[in-house]
Amino acid sequence: MSRTRKFRTKNGFCHVMPDRIVFTHSGFYGRMGDIAGNGRMVRLLVLFGAFTLTAFFFAYLNFLKDQWFWAILFSVIGGYLFYGILNNLNNTIHPIILREAIREVKYVKSNSVFGYPFFEVRFKNAKGKIKRRLITLPRANGKNANDIREAVQLMAKEGLID
């Protein structure tokens, strides 16, 4: 039996194995139906694209009616959504990451009480493109502080972070 270690994430568990990293919902690795995510961000990006186009359309309509406040407001909203799309083009929710494909793992602490700490994993996918997978940890409050510490120690012990 292969050696596997796991830690709790915001939406399930992350299993760190000698040859790969696997994300599951229940914490038991073995059933393929339990693996978290399907590797596609396309649906989310299309939805954000539709919202972006709608915002720019309303900005244009308000510009034609000389309603400058609403035109500027919808332009800013559309620009913000477009920036979000560009920022997330290289993100993935792929459920399995091979260890040999991993280029870099960074730990990012939570900036506030409301934020989540996370690991940012950069890896090369099957098509040779560098992708980014965020491993979001539980919120950094008192009861989850031990889980976060264990996750950071496990990733350091596995040699993925410094």
Residue frames as a rotation matrix with the C-alpha (Angstrom) as fourth column:
MET 1
0.578 0.816 0.000 0.00
0.816 -0.578 0.000 0.00
0.000 0.000 -1.000 0.00
SER 2
-0.141 -0.656 0.742 1.34
0.604 -0.651 -0.461 3.41
0.785 0.383 0.487 -0.92
ARG 3
-0.513 -0.146 -0.846 2.11
0.812 -0.403 -0.422 6.02
-0.279 -0.903 0.325 1.69
THR 4
-0.139 0.527 0.839 -0.48
0.519 -0.683 0.515 8.79
0.844 0.507 -0.178 1.75
ARG 5
-0.692 -0.014 -0.722 -0.90
0.649 -0.451 -0.613 11.77
-0.317 -0.893 0.321 4.02
LYS 6
-0.104 0.735 0.670 -3.83
0.737 -0.395 0.548 14.14
0.667 0.551 -0.501 4.05
PHE 7
-0.870 -0.016 -0.493 -4.93
0.375 -0.671 -0.639 17.45
-0.321 -0.741 0.590 5.47
ARG 8
0.085 0.996 -0.036 -8.23
0.851 -0.091 -0.518 19.27
-0.519 0.014 -0.855 5.61
THR 9
-0.892 -0.237 0.385 -9.05
0.417 -0.758 0.501 21.97
0.173 0.608 0.775 3.07
LYS 10
-0.762 0.644 -0.071 -11.96
-0.574 -0.722 -0.385 24.39
-0.300 -0.253 0.920 2.87
ASN 11
0.124 0.877 -0.464 -14.04
-0.992 0.127 -0.025 22.01
0.037 0.464 0.885 0.73
GLY 12
0.903 0.180 -0.391 -12.68
-0.211 0.977 -0.038 18.56
0.375 0.117 0.920 1.57
PHE 13
0.651 -0.718 0.248 -9.29
-0.004 0.323 0.946 16.94
-0.759 -0.617 0.207 1.88
CYS 14
0.579 -0.607 -0.545 -5.94
-0.768 -0.181 -0.614 17.02
0.273 0.774 -0.571 0.10
HIS 15
0.878 -0.317 0.357 -4.07
0.146 0.890 0.433 13.71
-0.455 -0.328 0.828 -0.12
VAL 16
0.426 -0.828 -0.364 -0.31
-0.904 -0.406 -0.135 14.10
-0.036 0.386 -0.922 -0.59
MET 17
0.910 -0.111 0.399 1.17
0.112 0.993 0.021 10.92
-0.399 0.026 0.917 -2.08
PRO 18
0.010 -1.000 0.020 4.69
0.257 0.021 0.966 10.16
-0.966 -0.004 0.258 -3.27
ASP 19
-0.671 -0.310 0.673 3.66
0.680 0.105 0.726 10.47
-0.296 0.945 0.141 -6.93
ARG 20
-0.443 0.589 0.676 0.66
0.421 -0.529 0.737 12.84
0.792 0.611 -0.013 -6.91
ILE 21
-0.938 0.336 -0.080 -1.65
-0.104 -0.496 -0.862 15.16
-0.330 -0.800 0.501 -5.01
VAL 22
-0.603 0.798 0.017 -5.37
0.495 0.357 0.792 14.25
0.626 0.486 -0.610 -5.01
PHE 23
-0.851 0.420 0.316 -8.34
-0.525 -0.711 -0.468 16.31
0.029 -0.564 0.825 -3.80
THR 24
-0.615 0.694 -0.375 -11.43
0.522 0.714 0.466 14.55
0.591 0.091 -0.801 -2.38
HIS 25
-0.052 0.709 0.704 -14.63
-0.433 -0.651 0.624 15.62
0.900 -0.272 0.341 -0.66
SER 26
0.823 0.564 -0.068 -14.91
-0.222 0.429 0.876 12.92
0.523 -0.706 0.478 2.02
GLY 27
0.296 -0.784 0.546 -11.29
-0.939 -0.134 0.317 12.24
-0.175 -0.606 -0.776 2.92
PHE 28
0.223 -0.186 0.957 -11.27
-0.040 0.979 0.200 8.68
-0.974 -0.083 0.211 1.58
TYR 29
-0.145 -0.366 -0.919 -9.26
-0.934 -0.257 0.250 8.21
-0.328 0.895 -0.304 -1.57
GLY 30
-0.782 -0.140 0.607 -10.30
-0.011 0.977 0.212 5.34
-0.623 0.159 -0.766 -3.78
ARG 31
0.104 0.879 0.465 -13.72
0.781 0.217 -0.586 6.06
-0.616 0.424 -0.664 -5.23
MET 32
-0.735 -0.440 0.515 -13.41
0.676 -0.521 0.520 8.08
0.040 0.731 0.681 -8.43
GLY 33
0.112 0.872 0.477 -16.84
0.664 -0.423 0.617 9.65
0.739 0.247 -0.626 -7.86
ASP 34
0.688 0.132 -0.713 -15.56
0.704 -0.359 0.613 11.25
-0.175 -0.924 -0.340 -4.68
ILE 35
-0.395 -0.917 0.060 -12.73
0.901 -0.375 0.217 13.17
-0.176 0.140 0.974 -6.32
ALA 36
0.276 0.508 -0.816 -13.33
0.461 -0.815 -0.351 16.91
-0.844 -0.279 -0.459 -6.00
GLY 37
-0.006 -0.218 -0.976 -13.58
-0.555 -0.811 0.185 18.98
-0.831 0.543 -0.116 -9.15
ASN 38
0.676 0.279 0.682 -13.69
0.367 0.675 -0.640 18.10
-0.639 0.683 0.354 -12.79
GLY 39
-0.278 -0.934 0.224 -10.75
0.728 -0.053 0.683 20.08
-0.626 0.353 0.695 -14.14
ARG 40
-0.253 0.242 0.937 -12.84
0.855 -0.397 0.334 22.67
0.453 0.885 -0.107 -15.96
MET 41
-0.521 0.084 -0.850 -12.97
0.467 -0.805 -0.366 26.37
-0.715 -0.588 0.380 -15.26
VAL 42
-0.907 0.097 0.409 -14.62
0.361 -0.317 0.877 27.01
0.215 0.943 0.253 -18.62
ARG 43
0.006 1.000 -0.019 -18.17
0.846 0.005 0.533 27.23
0.533 -0.019 -0.846 -17.27
LEU 44
0.304 0.049 -0.951 -17.18
0.790 -0.571 0.223 29.78
-0.532 -0.820 -0.213 -14.65
LEU 45
-0.683 -0.636 -0.359 -15.23
0.307 -0.696 0.649 31.89
-0.663 0.333 0.670 -17.14
VAL 46
-0.696 0.521 0.493 -18.13
0.532 -0.087 0.842 31.82
0.482 0.849 -0.216 -19.63
LEU 47
0.325 0.842 -0.430 -20.51
0.925 -0.188 0.330 32.96
0.197 -0.505 -0.840 -16.89
PHE 48
0.046 -0.396 -0.917 -18.19
0.534 -0.766 0.358 35.82
-0.845 -0.506 0.176 -15.93
GLY 49
-0.898 -0.370 0.237 -17.83
0.373 -0.358 0.856 36.66
-0.232 0.857 0.459 -19.63
ALA 50
-0.209 0.912 0.353 -21.61
0.791 -0.055 0.610 36.95
0.575 0.407 -0.709 -19.96
PHE 51
0.519 0.358 -0.776 -21.76
0.797 -0.531 0.288 39.25
-0.309 -0.768 -0.561 -16.92
THR 52
-0.410 -0.774 -0.482 -18.90
0.441 -0.631 0.638 41.32
-0.798 0.049 0.600 -18.35
LEU 53
-0.839 0.137 0.526 -20.60
0.492 -0.218 0.843 41.75
0.230 0.966 0.115 -21.72
THR 54
0.209 0.975 -0.078 -23.87
0.886 -0.155 0.436 42.63
0.413 -0.160 -0.896 -19.99
ALA 55
0.291 -0.167 -0.942 -22.14
0.672 -0.665 0.325 45.29
-0.681 -0.727 -0.081 -17.88
PHE 56
-0.764 -0.617 -0.186 -20.45
0.278 -0.577 0.768 46.83
-0.582 0.535 0.612 -20.93
PHE 57
-0.538 0.659 0.525 -23.75
0.704 0.011 0.710 46.71
0.462 0.752 -0.470 -22.85
PHE 58
0.509 0.743 -0.435 -25.53
0.860 -0.410 0.306 48.63
0.049 -0.529 -0.847 -20.08
ALA 59
-0.124 -0.632 -0.765 -22.63
0.481 -0.712 0.511 51.08
-0.868 -0.305 0.392 -19.95
TYR 60
-0.905 -0.215 0.366 -23.01
0.416 -0.279 0.866 51.67
-0.084 0.936 0.342 -23.69
LEU 61
-0.082 0.963 0.256 -26.80
0.841 -0.071 0.536 52.15
0.535 0.259 -0.804 -23.42
ASN 62
0.552 0.260 -0.792 -26.39
0.742 -0.587 0.324 54.64
-0.381 -0.767 -0.517 -20.58
PHE 63
-0.536 -0.783 -0.316 -23.66
0.436 -0.577 0.691 56.44
-0.724 0.233 0.650 -22.53
LEU 64
-0.716 0.329 0.616 -26.10
0.597 -0.170 0.784 56.87
0.362 0.929 -0.075 -25.45
LYS 65
0.376 0.926 -0.034 -28.71
0.759 -0.287 0.585 58.31
0.532 -0.245 -0.811 -23.05
ASP 66
-0.123 -0.573 0.811 -26.12
-0.079 -0.809 -0.583 60.70
0.989 -0.136 0.055 -21.54
GLN 67
0.917 0.314 0.244 -26.46
-0.285 0.091 0.954 59.14
0.278 -0.945 0.173 -18.11
TRP 68
0.195 -0.979 -0.059 -22.80
-0.541 -0.057 -0.839 59.45
0.818 0.196 -0.540 -17.21
PHE 69
-0.097 -0.230 0.968 -22.96
-0.983 0.177 -0.056 58.13
-0.158 -0.957 -0.243 -13.66
TRP 70
0.620 0.425 0.659 -24.49
-0.372 0.900 -0.230 54.80
-0.691 -0.103 0.716 -14.74
ALA 71
0.895 -0.347 -0.279 -22.26
-0.192 0.266 -0.945 54.57
0.402 0.899 0.172 -17.81
ILE 72
-0.045 -0.963 0.266 -19.13
-0.766 -0.137 -0.628 54.98
0.641 -0.232 -0.731 -15.68
LEU 73
0.016 0.112 0.994 -20.44
-0.890 0.455 -0.036 52.63
-0.456 -0.884 0.107 -12.99
PHE 74
0.867 0.359 0.345 -21.22
-0.177 0.870 -0.460 49.83
-0.466 0.338 0.818 -15.47
SER 75
0.659 -0.713 -0.240 -17.88
-0.337 0.005 -0.941 50.42
0.673 0.701 -0.237 -17.22
VAL 76
-0.199 -0.732 0.652 -16.02
-0.948 -0.024 -0.317 50.02
0.247 -0.681 -0.689 -13.94
ILE 77
0.302 0.388 0.871 -17.98
-0.620 0.774 -0.130 46.85
-0.724 -0.501 0.474 -13.12
GLY 78
0.995 0.080 -0.067 -17.31
-0.101 0.572 -0.814 45.45
-0.027 0.816 0.577 -16.60
GLY 79
0.337 -0.941 -0.025 -13.62
-0.590 -0.190 -0.784 46.31
0.734 0.279 -0.620 -16.34
TYR 80
-0.157 -0.346 0.925 -13.36
-0.965 0.252 -0.069 44.66
-0.209 -0.904 -0.374 -12.94
LEU 81
0.627 0.457 0.630 -15.03
-0.326 0.889 -0.321 41.49
-0.707 -0.004 0.707 -14.23
PHE 82
0.904 -0.350 -0.246 -12.78
-0.179 0.212 -0.961 41.47
0.388 0.913 0.129 -17.31
TYR 83
-0.020 -0.930 0.367 -9.72
-0.880 -0.158 -0.448 41.78
0.475 -0.332 -0.815 -15.06
GLY 84
0.080 0.137 0.987 -11.03
-0.772 0.636 -0.026 38.82
-0.631 -0.760 0.157 -13.04
ILE 85
0.958 0.265 0.113 -11.36
-0.121 0.727 -0.676 36.73
-0.261 0.634 0.728 -16.20
LEU 86
0.559 -0.813 -0.164 -7.80
-0.388 -0.082 -0.918 37.54
0.733 0.577 -0.361 -17.28
ASN 87
-0.142 -0.620 0.772 -6.51
-0.977 -0.037 -0.209 36.81
0.158 -0.784 -0.601 -13.78
ASN 88
0.097 0.289 0.952 -8.21
-0.603 0.779 -0.174 33.38
-0.792 -0.557 0.250 -13.68
LEU 89
0.592 0.145 -0.793 -7.39
-0.790 0.298 -0.535 32.10
0.159 0.943 0.292 -17.18
ASN 90
-0.222 -0.789 -0.573 -4.54
-0.530 0.591 -0.609 29.94
0.818 0.168 -0.549 -15.87
ASN 91
-0.435 0.152 0.888 -6.42
-0.844 0.274 -0.460 28.65
-0.314 -0.949 0.009 -12.81
THR 92
-0.364 0.349 -0.863 -7.66
-0.386 0.787 0.481 25.08
0.848 0.508 -0.152 -12.76
ILE 93
0.144 0.420 0.896 -9.71
-0.978 0.198 0.065 22.88
-0.150 -0.886 0.439 -10.46
HIS 94
0.141 -0.175 -0.974 -8.11
-0.512 0.829 -0.223 19.67
0.847 0.531 0.027 -11.71
PRO 95
0.840 0.374 0.393 -8.48
-0.511 0.305 0.804 16.99
0.181 -0.876 0.447 -8.99
ILE 96
0.761 -0.631 0.150 -5.14
0.513 0.727 0.457 15.21
-0.398 -0.271 0.877 -9.53
ILE 97
0.763 -0.629 -0.149 -1.72
-0.632 -0.678 -0.374 16.86
0.134 0.380 -0.915 -9.80
LEU 98
0.758 -0.579 -0.299 1.33
0.507 0.812 -0.289 14.72
0.411 0.067 0.909 -10.56
ARG 99
0.724 -0.513 -0.462 4.31
0.289 -0.382 0.878 15.51
-0.627 -0.769 -0.128 -8.33
GLU 100
-0.235 -0.889 0.393 6.76
0.802 0.052 0.595 15.52
-0.549 0.455 0.701 -11.25
ALA 101
0.017 0.325 0.946 4.68
0.844 -0.511 0.160 18.24
0.535 0.796 -0.283 -12.96
ILE 102
0.831 0.331 -0.447 4.81
0.542 -0.659 0.521 20.60
-0.123 -0.675 -0.727 -9.97
ARG 103
0.178 -0.754 0.632 7.01
0.515 -0.476 -0.713 23.64
0.839 0.453 0.303 -10.58
GLU 104
-0.813 -0.406 0.416 6.37
-0.071 -0.641 -0.764 25.67
0.577 -0.651 0.493 -7.42
VAL 105
0.198 0.847 -0.494 4.25
0.751 0.193 0.632 25.65
0.630 -0.496 -0.597 -4.27
LYS 106
-0.739 -0.358 0.571 3.74
-0.033 -0.827 -0.561 28.84
0.673 -0.433 0.599 -2.25
TYR 107
-0.197 0.670 -0.716 1.92
0.974 0.216 -0.066 29.28
0.110 -0.710 -0.695 1.05
VAL 108
-0.584 0.123 0.803 -0.08
0.050 -0.981 0.186 32.51
0.810 0.148 0.567 1.29
LYS 109
-0.817 0.255 -0.518 -1.31
0.555 0.099 -0.826 33.54
-0.160 -0.962 -0.223 4.74
SER 110
0.212 0.960 0.184 -4.73
0.947 -0.248 0.204 35.02
0.242 0.131 -0.961 5.32
ASN 111
-0.590 -0.445 0.673 -4.69
0.380 -0.889 -0.254 38.82
0.712 0.106 0.694 5.19
SER 112
-0.482 0.510 0.712 -7.67
-0.753 -0.657 -0.039 39.31
0.448 -0.555 0.701 7.47
VAL 113
-0.622 0.361 0.695 -10.09
-0.452 0.560 -0.695 37.53
-0.639 -0.746 -0.185 9.76
PHE 114
0.414 0.908 -0.063 -12.42
-0.512 0.175 -0.841 37.02
-0.753 0.380 0.538 6.80
GLY 115
0.235 -0.398 -0.887 -9.82
-0.949 0.103 -0.298 35.63
0.210 0.912 -0.353 4.39
TYR 116
0.966 0.035 0.256 -8.61
-0.080 0.983 0.168 32.10
-0.245 -0.183 0.952 3.82
PRO 117
-0.040 -0.997 -0.064 -4.99
-0.695 -0.018 0.719 30.96
-0.718 0.074 -0.692 3.80
PHE 118
0.927 0.370 0.069 -4.06
-0.204 0.648 -0.733 28.87
-0.316 0.665 0.676 0.76
PHE 119
-0.168 -0.919 0.358 -1.33
0.193 0.326 0.926 27.03
-0.967 0.224 0.122 -1.10
GLU 120
0.634 0.257 -0.729 -0.70
-0.636 -0.362 -0.681 28.15
-0.439 0.896 -0.066 -4.67
VAL 121
0.046 -0.563 0.825 0.53
0.219 0.812 0.541 25.20
-0.975 0.156 0.161 -6.74
ARG 122
0.367 -0.033 -0.929 2.00
-0.855 -0.406 -0.324 25.94
-0.367 0.913 -0.177 -10.17
PHE 123
-0.148 -0.358 0.922 2.32
0.013 0.932 0.363 22.88
-0.989 0.066 -0.134 -12.38
LYS 124
-0.692 -0.123 -0.711 2.60
-0.698 -0.136 0.703 21.84
-0.183 0.983 0.008 -16.00
ASN 125
0.262 0.877 0.403 -0.55
-0.597 0.475 -0.646 20.19
-0.758 -0.071 0.648 -17.34
ALA 126
0.202 -0.141 0.969 -0.76
0.440 0.897 0.039 17.43
-0.875 0.418 0.243 -19.99
LYS 127
0.835 0.160 0.526 -0.71
0.549 -0.304 -0.779 20.03
0.035 0.939 -0.342 -22.78
GLY 128
-0.100 -0.992 0.071 2.49
0.946 -0.117 -0.301 21.57
0.307 0.037 0.951 -21.46
LYS 129
0.101 0.199 0.975 0.92
0.031 -0.980 0.197 24.79
0.994 0.010 -0.105 -20.16
ILE 130
-0.890 -0.378 -0.254 1.73
0.293 -0.049 -0.955 26.15
0.349 -0.924 0.154 -16.72
LYS 131
0.124 0.984 0.131 -1.47
0.170 -0.151 0.974 26.13
0.978 -0.098 -0.186 -14.64
ARG 132
-0.790 -0.301 0.535 -2.26
-0.417 -0.377 -0.827 27.27
0.450 -0.876 0.173 -11.12
ARG 133
0.073 0.785 -0.616 -4.28
0.379 0.549 0.745 25.34
0.922 -0.288 -0.257 -8.52
LEU 134
-0.370 -0.110 0.923 -5.27
-0.698 -0.623 -0.354 27.00
0.613 -0.775 0.154 -5.27
ILE 135
-0.263 0.255 -0.930 -5.56
0.576 0.815 0.060 24.73
0.774 -0.520 -0.361 -2.24
THR 136
-0.110 0.326 0.939 -7.74
-0.499 -0.835 0.231 26.78
0.859 -0.444 0.254 0.08
LEU 137
-0.774 -0.231 -0.589 -7.36
0.375 0.583 -0.721 25.91
0.510 -0.779 -0.365 3.76
PRO 138
0.232 0.885 -0.403 -10.01
0.910 -0.052 0.410 26.41
0.342 -0.463 -0.818 6.47
ARG 139
0.578 0.064 0.813 -10.47
-0.019 -0.996 0.092 29.94
0.816 -0.068 -0.574 7.80
ALA 140
-0.373 -0.891 -0.258 -7.72
0.357 0.118 -0.927 30.92
0.856 -0.438 0.274 10.23
ASN 141
0.380 0.467 0.799 -9.69
-0.639 -0.492 0.591 31.12
0.669 -0.735 0.111 13.47
GLY 142
-0.058 -0.490 0.870 -8.88
-0.991 0.135 0.010 29.46
-0.122 -0.861 -0.493 16.80
LYS 143
0.449 0.306 0.840 -10.28
-0.397 0.910 -0.119 26.00
-0.800 -0.280 0.530 16.14
ASN 144
0.982 -0.051 0.181 -8.70
0.184 0.468 -0.864 25.67
-0.041 0.882 0.469 12.67
ALA 145
0.581 -0.814 -0.017 -5.25
-0.814 -0.581 -0.011 27.02
-0.001 0.021 -1.000 13.55
ASN 146
-0.016 -0.583 0.813 -3.99
-0.463 0.725 0.510 23.52
-0.886 -0.368 -0.281 14.31
ASP 147
0.596 0.300 0.745 -5.26
0.463 0.630 -0.623 22.18
-0.656 0.716 0.237 10.95
ILE 148
0.966 -0.258 -0.021 -3.46
-0.184 -0.630 -0.755 24.97
0.182 0.733 -0.656 9.10
ARG 149
0.271 -0.910 0.315 -0.24
-0.908 -0.133 0.397 24.37
-0.319 -0.394 -0.862 11.03
GLU 150
0.097 -0.182 0.979 -0.42
-0.041 0.982 0.186 20.63
-0.994 -0.058 0.088 10.25
ALA 151
0.869 0.265 0.417 -1.01
0.393 0.142 -0.909 21.32
-0.300 0.954 0.019 6.54
VAL 152
0.766 -0.640 -0.059 1.99
-0.602 -0.684 -0.412 23.65
0.223 0.351 -0.909 6.33
GLN 153
0.043 -0.765 0.642 4.18
-0.780 0.376 0.500 21.16
-0.624 -0.522 -0.581 8.22
LEU 154
0.390 0.169 0.905 3.06
0.248 0.927 -0.280 18.31
-0.887 0.334 0.320 5.94
MET 155
0.985 -0.016 0.174 3.82
0.165 -0.252 -0.954 20.28
0.059 0.968 -0.245 2.77
ALA 156
0.474 -0.871 0.131 7.22
-0.876 -0.481 -0.031 21.25
0.090 -0.100 -0.991 4.19
LYS 157
0.069 -0.416 0.907 7.96
-0.497 0.774 0.392 17.67
-0.865 -0.478 -0.154 5.24
GLU 158
0.614 0.240 0.752 7.10
0.464 0.661 -0.590 16.46
-0.638 0.711 0.295 1.72
GLY 159
-0.429 -0.903 -0.015 9.56
0.570 -0.284 0.771 19.01
-0.701 0.322 0.637 0.31
LEU 160
0.097 0.556 0.825 6.94
0.981 -0.195 0.016 21.01
0.170 0.808 -0.565 -1.57
ILE 161
0.810 0.082 0.580 7.47
0.040 -0.996 0.085 24.31
0.585 -0.046 -0.810 0.29
ASP 162
-0.255 -0.967 -0.004 10.49
0.217 -0.053 -0.975 25.75
0.942 -0.249 0.223 2.11
